[in-house]
């Protein structure tokens, strides 16, 4: 009977530890790539980050900023192509 009681106690402690570890803050589901692919969601989150950054969290707003930057600058692989002739002013 003592052995059964010890197993029940160990099971209860293990179960409690697993439940407590599952209660952490969830990771944002919006990645930089997913935000780049969805401009409407990106626009909505940009506005919310301006007004409610504390509510949304720094990590999500950092993803929004990075996605905005990448959409604006592109992949960075387009070389500068100067005109063949100098402009005349």
N, C-alpha and C positions, 0 to 999 in steps of 0.2 A: 504494500500500500504506500509505503514511503517513497518507493521508486516512482510510482505513478504520480504522486504529488510533485516530485522534483521535475518530471517531464512536463507536467501541466504548467508549472511555474516557468520553465525554460521556454515553452511554446508561447506563453503569454508575453514574456519579455521580448522574444523575437518578433512576434506579431506587432507589438507596440512600436518597436524600433522601425519596422518596415512601414507602418502607417505614418509615423512621424517623418520619415525621410521622403515620403510621397507628398507631403504638405508644403514643400518648398515653392518658391516663386516659379511660375511657368516661364519657359523660354519663349521669346517672341517668335511667332510663326512667319512673320514677314522678313524674308531675307533680302539682301541687296538685289539679287537677281530677280526675285519675284516682284519686287517693287519697280524695277526697271521695265519689266514686261507689262505692268498694269499702271499706265499713266494716271488714270482716274483715282486709283487708290493712293498713289504717290502724292497727287495734288491734295487730296483730303487729309492725308497724314501730315503733309507740310504745314497746312493751316493749323491743325491741332497741335503740332509741336511748337508753333509760335505762341500759342495761347495757353496750352495745358501740358507743358513739358514734364512737370512733376508727376502728373497723373499717368502719362504714357511711359515715362522712364527714359533714361539716357541712352540705353542700348538701342531701343527702337528708333529714337530720334537720330541717333548716329547712323543707323542703317538708311534712314530717309535722306539724310544729308549726303551720304556716299552715293546713293542711287541717283539723286539729283545731279551730283557732280559728274557721274559717269554718263548720264544721259546728255548732259550739256557738252562735255568734252569729247564724247565718243570713246573709241578704243585707243586713241592716241597713235594709230598707225598710218594716218594720212599725212604724207610729207607736204611741206610747204612748197608750192609751185609758183615762183615769181613770174610775172609776165615776161615775155621775150623782149619786149621793147620797154624802155623807161617811160613812165608817164610824162606828159608835157604839161606844165602848169602855166 
